[in-house]
Amino acid sequence: MQHNFRAIPRDAFGAKSIVRLRDIEAVVFNYRLFKTRADATGTICAPVLKGDVHGLGMMEVAPALYAEGARYFFIEELSEGIELRQILPHPDANIYAMAGLLADEEAFFKKYNLVPCLNSLEQLKRWNAWCRQNGRARAVIHLDTHMNRLGFLDDEVDLLSRDYAALTSDVTIEFLMSHFFDIKGIDTSSCYMQLNVLENYRKKLPPLPVSFACTDSVILLDNSVFNFDIIRPGIGLVGGAPNADHPISPEAKHTLEIYVKFSQVKWIKKGHTIGYGGAYTAKSNLKMALVHIGYKDGYLRSLSETDASPKGVYMYLAGHKLPLVGKISFGATTVDVTEVPEHLLEEYYYVEVVGPNVDIRRLADIGGCYEILSALGRPNTKMADYTMSEFSKTFEKIS
């Protein structure tokens, strides 16, 4: 049988039970797909690198995107901004912190030349007063277009509009931004509602550039309407999408692969239950294997296969899908290997958990969202971690 199951030499695992491969070149490739959308509307393409780029590694991703021409970057909070500034000390690398200006952070934003995305009138007043004493600095105004999360809502926009000159006297407002709250399916009506709210806000404020469109909107919405001046691709950079059926492009690349050792291959009789709570009942005699990854390793328990809640999640081994059976436990997951020929079970000692044969977008759809990427991206003592380039240079020559 022909298959594209990656060969992982034993030396790659070493003393670890999990191998993680991070494809930095694929992130850059996906960035180019977004930039093409941005260029078509005269828009800046500003990658979002929060959460260590969903575990793909800011240390490797940020320089690669800077080399590709990216000069505007978004992260979540101050600590990430400081890390990114140390990676990209270049004066033309603009770094924006979307969490805003928390208490006592002013001096750090100034020291590391970071730009806060101000999320309230209180933050604006505090930043403006600090800048009056310590020198003019930049900021972004985040408008809450009725997501009711981060940003200025109606009353604060009205107050800002009435006293804009005084409130921003010592701050240079670079642009306005907002964020979509519902674009995971095919109903985009809420996006147009938010667009109307944004346009009403803009009528009250001085003319400024706008950043509204993010990964999902660039894929599902009319770019000529929603791109404005800056797009902020995030999850799409690392192979994600609004859902499994709507990637940024058919050419978009996956950026993460996870391979895990298995053990405990044994037959389970029909009618017997598997795992905690007896939540899965064998429908026939089946051969089970224990894969050594669990929810403590980032493999979300919400992906579990139970009698009450079938999900259809599977792993993969040399041309064969391995359905999950039972609840995912702390450090292990059980899969059905009944259909796998004995010689393959003897030849291989690991399975693909995420990769070219197990779509991370489909897992995100089933699990609810992309927390699985961030979870699998966390540091893990049982994981051997490589960039794809490192892995290829070190192991594929000898495999």
For each residue, the residues with C-beta under 8 A, 3 or more apart:
1: 318 319
2: 319
3: 318 319 357
4: 356 357
5: 316 317 318 319 348 352 357
6: 21 257 259 352 355 356
7: 396 399
8: 12 13 19 259 350 395 399
9: 12 395 398 399
10: 13 349
11: 14 395 398
12: 8 9 19 384 386 391 394 395
13: 8 10 16 17 19 261 350 384
14: 11 384
15:
16: 13 19 382 383 384
17: 13 260 261 292 293 382
18: 258 259 260 261 292 293 297 380 382 383 384
19: 8 12 13 16 258 259 260 350 383 384 386
20: 256 257 258 376 383 384 385 386
21: 6 256 257 258 259 355 386 387 388 391
22: 55 56 57 60 255 256 385 386 387 388
23: 26 27 253 254 255 256 257 387 388
24: 27 28 56 57 60 61 64 255 387 388 389
25: 28 29 64 388 389
26: 23 29 30 239 253 254 255 388
27: 23 24 30 31 53 56 61 64 65 237 238 255
28: 24 25 31 32 64 65 68
29: 25 26 32 33 251 253
30: 26 27 33 34 233 236 237 238 239 248 252 253 255
31: 27 28 34 35 45 47 65 68 70 233 237
32: 28 29 35 36 68
33: 29 30 36 37 236 248 249 251 252
34: 30 31 37 38 45 47 215 218 231 233 236 237 248
35: 31 32 38 39 45 69
36: 32 33 39 40
37: 33 34 40 41 43 45 218 223 227 231 248
38: 34 35 41 43 44 45 218 227 231
39: 35 36 42 43 45
40: 36 37 223
41: 37 38 223 224 227
42: 39
43: 37 38 39 213 227 228 229 230 231
44: 38 72 229 230 231
45: 31 34 35 37 38 39 70 72 230 231 233
46: 70 72 73 74 96 211 230 231 232 233
47: 31 34 65 70 73 74 232 233 234 237
48: 73 74 75 98 214 232 233 234 237
49: 52 53 58 61 62 73 74 75 80 84
50: 53 54 74 75 76 80 98 234
51: 54 55 76 374 377
52: 49 55 56 57 58 80 377
53: 27 49 50 56 57 58 61 62 237 238
54: 50 51 235 238 240 370 373 374 377
55: 22 51 52 256 373 374 376 377 378
56: 22 24 27 52 53 60 61 238 255 256 377
57: 22 24 52 53 60 61 387
58: 49 52 53 61 62 80 83 84 87
59: 62 63 87
60: 22 24 56 57 63 64 387
61: 24 27 49 53 56 57 58 64 65 237
62: 49 53 58 59 65 66 73 84 87 88
63: 59 60 66 67 87 88
64: 24 25 27 28 60 61 67 68
65: 27 28 31 47 61 62 68 70 73
66: 62 63 69 70 71 88 90 93
67: 63 64
68: 28 31 32 64 65
69: 35 66
70: 31 45 46 47 65 66 73
71: 66 92 93 94
72: 44 45 46 94 96 230
73: 46 47 48 49 62 65 70 84 88 93 94 95 96
74: 46 47 48 49 50 95 96 97 98 232 234
75: 48 49 50 80 81 84 95 96 97 98
76: 50 51 80 97 98 99
77: 80 81 97 98 99 102
78: 81 82 97 99 102 105 108 109 114
79: 82 83
80: 49 50 52 58 75 76 77 83 84 97
81: 75 77 78 84 85 95 97 109 112 114
82: 78 79 85 86 108 112 114
83: 58 79 80 86 87
84: 49 58 62 73 75 80 81 87 88 95
85: 81 82 88 89 93 95 112 113 114
86: 82 83 89
87: 58 59 62 63 83 84
88: 62 63 66 73 84 85 93 95
89: 85 86 93
90: 66 93
91: 113
92: 71
93: 66 71 73 85 88 89 90
94: 71 72 73 115
95: 73 74 75 81 84 85 88 112 113 114 115
96: 46 72 73 74 75 114 115 116 117 140
97: 74 75 76 77 78 80 81 100 101 109 114 115 116 117
98: 48 50 74 75 76 77 117 142 150
99: 76 77 78 102 117 119 150
100: 97 116 117 118 119 120 123 142 150
101: 97 105 106 109 116 118 123 126 127
102: 77 78 99 105
103:
104: 107
105: 78 101 102 108 109 116
106: 101 109 110 126 127 130 134
107: 104 110 111 134
108: 78 82 105 111 112 114
109: 78 81 97 101 105 106 112 114 115 116 137
110: 106 107 113 134 135 137
111: 107 108
112: 81 82 85 95 108 109
113: 85 91 95 110
114: 78 81 82 85 95 96 97 108 109
115: 94 95 96 97 109 137 138 139 140 174
116: 96 97 100 101 105 109 123 127 139 140
117: 96 97 98 99 100 139 140 141 142 150 177
118: 100 101 123 124 127 139 140 141 142
119: 99 100 123 142 144 150 151 152
120: 100 123 124 151 152 156
121: 124 125 152 156 159 160 167
122: 125 126
123: 100 101 116 118 119 120 126 127
124: 118 120 121 127 128 139 141 160 167 168 171
125: 121 122 128 129 167
126: 101 106 122 123 129 130
127: 101 106 116 118 123 124 130 131 137 139 171
128: 124 125 131 132 167 168 169 170 171
129: 125 126 132 133 170
130: 106 126 127 133 134
131: 127 128 134 135 136 137 170 171
132: 128 129 169 170
133: 129 130
134: 106 107 110 130 131 137
135: 110 131
136: 131 170 171 172
137: 109 110 115 127 131 134 171 172
138: 115 171 172 173 174
139: 115 116 117 118 124 127 171 172 173 174
140: 96 115 116 117 118 173 174 175 176 177 211
141: 117 118 124 152 160 173 175 176 177 205 208
142: 98 100 117 118 119 150 151 152 176 177 178 179
143: 151 152 157 176 177 178 198 201
144: 119 147 148 149 150 151 152 153 178
145: 151 178 179 194 195 197 198 201
146: 153 193 194 197
147: 144 150 151 178 179 180 181 194
148: 144 153
149: 144 179 181
150: 98 99 100 117 119 142 144 147 179
151: 119 120 142 143 144 145 147 178 179
152: 119 120 121 141 142 143 144 156 157 160 201
153: 144 146 148 156 157
154: 157 158
155: 158 159
156: 120 121 152 153 159 160
157: 143 152 153 154 160 161 201 204 205
158: 154 155 161 162 204
159: 121 155 156 162 163
160: 121 124 141 152 156 157 163 164 167 204 205
161: 157 158 164 204 205
162: 158 159
163: 159 160 166 167
164: 160 161 167 168 205 206
165: 168 169
166: 163 169
167: 121 124 125 128 160 163 164
168: 124 128 164 165 171 172 173
169: 128 132 165 166
170: 128 129 131 132 136
171: 124 127 128 131 136 137 138 139 168
172: 136 137 138 139 168
173: 138 139 140 141 168 176 208
174: 115 138 139 140 208 209
175: 140 141 208 209 210 211 229 230
176: 140 141 142 143 173 201 202 205 208 209 210 211
177: 117 140 141 142 143 210 211 212 230 232
178: 142 143 144 145 147 151 194 198 210 211 212
179: 142 145 147 149 150 151 212 214
180: 147 183 190 191 194 212 214 216 217
181: 147 149 190 194
182: 185 187 190 191
183: 180 188 190 191 216 217 220 221 242
184: 216 242 243 369
185: 182 242 243
186: 220
187: 182 190
188: 183 191 192 220 221
189: 192 193
190: 180 181 182 183 187 193 194
191: 180 182 183 188 194 195 217 221 226
192: 188 189 195 196
193: 146 189 190 196 197
194: 145 146 147 178 180 181 190 191 197 198
195: 145 191 192 198 199 212 225 226
196: 192 193 199 200
197: 145 146 193 194 200 201
198: 143 145 178 194 195 201 202 210 212
199: 195 196 202 203
200: 196 197 203 204
201: 143 145 152 157 176 197 198 204 205
202: 176 198 199 205 207 208 210
203: 199 200
204: 157 158 160 161 200 201
205: 141 157 160 161 164 176 201 202 208
206: 164
207: 202
208: 141 173 174 175 176 202 205
209: 174 175 176 228 229 230
210: 175 176 177 178 198 202 228 229 230
211: 46 140 175 176 177 178 228 229 230 231 232
212: 177 178 179 180 195 198 217 226 227 228
213: 43 217 218 221 223 226 227 228 231 232
214: 48 179 180 217 218 231 232 233 234
215: 34 218 219 232 233 234 235 236 237 240 241 242 248
216: 180 183 184 219 220 235 236 241 242
217: 180 183 191 212 213 214 220 221 226
218: 34 37 38 213 214 215 221 223 226 227 231 233 236 248
219: 215 216 236 241 242 246 247 248
220: 183 186 188 216 217 242 246
221: 183 188 191 213 217 218 225 226
222: 225 226
223: 37 40 41 213 218 226 227
224: 41 227
225: 195 221 222
226: 191 195 212 213 217 218 221 222 223
227: 37 38 41 43 212 213 218 223 224 231
228: 43 209 210 211 212 213 231
229: 43 44 175 209 210 211
230: 43 44 45 46 72 175 177 209 210 211
231: 34 37 38 43 44 45 46 211 213 214 218 227 228
232: 46 47 48 74 177 211 213 214 215
233: 30 31 34 45 46 47 48 214 215 218 236 237 248
234: 47 48 50 74 214 215 237
235: 54 215 216 238 240 241 370 373
236: 30 33 34 215 216 218 219 233 239 240 241 247 248 252
237: 27 30 31 34 47 48 53 61 215 233 234 255
238: 27 30 53 54 56 235 255 256 373
239: 26 30 236 252 253 254 255 256 360 361
240: 54 215 235 236 360 361 364 370 373
241: 215 216 219 235 236 244 246 247 248 252 361
242: 183 184 185 215 216 219 220 246
243: 184 185 246 361 364 365
244: 241 359 361 362 364 365
245:
246: 219 220 241 242 243
247: 219 236 241 250 252 361
248: 30 33 34 37 215 218 219 233 236 241 252
249: 33 252
250: 247
251: 29 33
252: 30 33 236 239 241 247 248 249
253: 23 26 29 30 239
254: 23 26 239 257 355 356 359 360
255: 22 23 24 26 27 30 56 237 238 239
256: 20 21 22 23 55 56 238 239 354 355 360 373 376 377
257: 6 20 21 23 254 352 354 355 356 388
258: 18 19 20 21 293 352 353 354 355 376
259: 6 8 18 19 21 350 351 352 353 355
260: 17 18 19 291 292 293 315 350 351 353
261: 13 17 18 291 292 349 350
262: 265 289 290 291 292 335 349 350 351
263: 289 290 292
264: 288 289 290
265: 262 287 288 289 337 345
266: 287 288
267: 285 286 287 288
268: 272 274 282 285 286 287 288
269: 272 282 285
270: 282 283 284 285 286
271: 281 282
272: 268 269 281 282
273: 278 279 280 281 282 326
274: 268 278 280 281 282 288 325 326 334
275: 278 279 280 325 326 327 329 334
276: 279 326 327 329
277: 327
278: 273 274 275 281
279: 273 275 276 304 306 307 308 326 327
280: 273 274 275 305 306 307 325 326 327
281: 271 272 273 274 278 307
282: 268 269 270 271 272 273 274 285 286 325
283: 270 286
284: 270
285: 267 268 269 270 282 338
286: 267 268 270 282 283 325 336 338
287: 265 266 267 268 336 337 338 340
288: 264 265 266 267 268 274 325 334 335 336 337
289: 262 263 264 265 322 334 335 337 345 351
290: 262 263 264 332 333 334
291: 260 261 262 315 332 333 334 335 351 353
292: 17 18 260 261 262 263 331 332 382
293: 17 18 258 260 297 298 299 331 332 333 353
294: 297 299 328 329 330 331 332 333
295: 298 299 300 301 328 329 330
296: 330 331
297: 18 293 294 331 376 380 382 383
298: 293 295 372 374 375 376 377 378 380
299: 293 294 295 303 328 333 353 372 375 376
300: 295 303 328 367 371 372 375
301: 295 304 327 328
302: 366 367 368
303: 299 300 311 313 324 328 363 366 367 372
304: 279 301 309 311 324 326 327 328
305: 280 309 310 311 312 313 323 324 325 326
306: 279 280 309 310 326 327
307: 279 280 281 310
308: 279
309: 304 305 306
310: 305 306 307
311: 303 304 305 324 366
312: 305 323 366
313: 303 305 323 324 363 366
314: 321 322 323 324 335 358
315: 260 291 321 322 324 333 335 351 352 353 358
316: 5 320 321 322 351 352 355 357 358
317: 5 320 322 337 340 344 345 348 351 352
318: 1 3 5 340 344 347 348
319: 1 2 3 5
320: 316 317 337 339 340 344
321: 314 315 316 357
322: 289 314 315 316 317 335 336 337 340 351
323: 305 312 313 314 335 336
324: 303 304 305 311 313 314 315 328 333 334 335 336
325: 274 275 280 282 286 288 305 334 335 336
326: 273 274 275 276 279 280 304 305 306 334
327: 275 276 277 279 280 301 304 306
328: 294 295 299 300 301 303 304 324 333
329: 275 276 294 295 332 333
330: 294 295 296
331: 292 293 294 296 297
332: 290 291 292 293 294 329
333: 290 291 293 294 299 315 324 328 329
334: 274 275 288 289 290 291 324 325 326
335: 262 288 289 291 314 315 322 323 324 325 351
336: 286 287 288 322 323 324 325 339
337: 265 287 288 289 317 320 322 340 345
338: 285 286 287
339: 320 336
340: 287 317 318 320 322 337 344 345
341: 344 345
342: 345 346
343: 346 347
344: 317 318 320 340 341 347 348
345: 265 289 317 337 340 341 342 348
346: 342 343
347: 318 343 344
348: 5 317 318 344 345 351
349: 10 261 262
350: 8 13 19 259 260 261 262
351: 259 260 262 289 291 315 316 317 322 335 348
352: 5 6 257 258 259 315 316 317 355 356 357 358
353: 258 259 260 291 293 299 315 358
354: 256 257 258 358 360 363 376
355: 6 21 254 256 257 258 259 316 352 358
356: 4 6 254 257 352
357: 3 4 5 316 321 352
358: 314 315 316 352 353 354 355 362 363
359: 244 254 362 363
360: 239 240 254 256 354 363 364 372 373
361: 239 240 241 243 244 247 364 365
362: 244 358 359 365 366
363: 303 313 354 358 359 360 366 367 372
364: 240 243 244 360 361 367 368 369 370 372 373
365: 243 244 361 362
366: 302 303 311 312 313 362 363
367: 300 302 303 363 364 371 372
368: 302 364 371
369: 184 364
370: 54 235 240 364 373 374
371: 300 367 368 374 375
372: 298 299 300 303 360 363 364 367 375 376
373: 54 55 235 238 240 256 360 364 370 376 377
374: 51 54 55 298 370 371 377 378
375: 298 299 300 371 372 378
376: 20 55 256 258 297 298 299 354 372 373
377: 51 52 54 55 56 256 298 373 374
378: 55 298 374 375
379: 383
380: 18 297 298 383
381:
382: 16 17 18 292 297
383: 16 18 19 20 297 379 380
384: 12 13 14 16 18 19 20
385: 20 22
386: 12 19 20 21 22 390 391 394
387: 21 22 23 24 57 60 390 391
388: 21 22 23 24 25 26 257 391 392
389: 24 25 392 393
390: 386 387 393 394
391: 12 21 386 387 388 394 395 396
392: 388 389 395 396 397
393: 389 390 396 397
394: 12 386 390 391 397
395: 8 9 11 12 391 392 398 399
396: 7 391 392 393 399
397: 392 393 394
398: 9 11 395
399: 7 8 9 395 396
